[in-house]
Amino acid sequence: MTKTLAEDLKWHIRLLYNDEYTKKQIANLLYIRETLVKEVIYIYAKWGCIINSRKLIPERKKVFSKNDMNILYEIINKHVNYYLDEYIEKMHA
């Protein structure tokens, strides 16, 4: 997998920080904001990686479509005291 430009830049930030450049020197050298330098260093110190791994978590897939939810809503309104298996049976019907 190839690195993106942003990921490559973040690795440069980390390597320059290891070479004992200050955060301000890194920002001036790479023409970026000092807050980005601080954020990259913070993420690396906390998680041990350059990219924020929490952003890579995929979303859960939707189980019901909007149409399914409308049908389920109607069934629940009509039959308030049903058990779960009875709702499932009505959904399949």
Residue pairs with C-beta under 8 A, 6 or more apart in sequence:
3 11
7 50
7 51
9 30
9 32
10 40
10 50
10 51
11 50
12 30
13 26
13 30
13 32
13 36
13 37
13 40
13 41
14 40
14 41
14 44
14 50
16 25
16 26
16 29
16 30
17 23
17 26
17 37
17 41
21 29
23 34
23 37
23 38
23 41
24 34
26 37
27 33
27 34
27 36
27 37
30 37
40 50
43 49
43 50
43 51
43 52
44 50
47 53
64 72
68 91
71 91
72 87
72 91
75 82
75 87
75 90
75 91
76 82
76 87
79 86
79 87
79 90
82 90
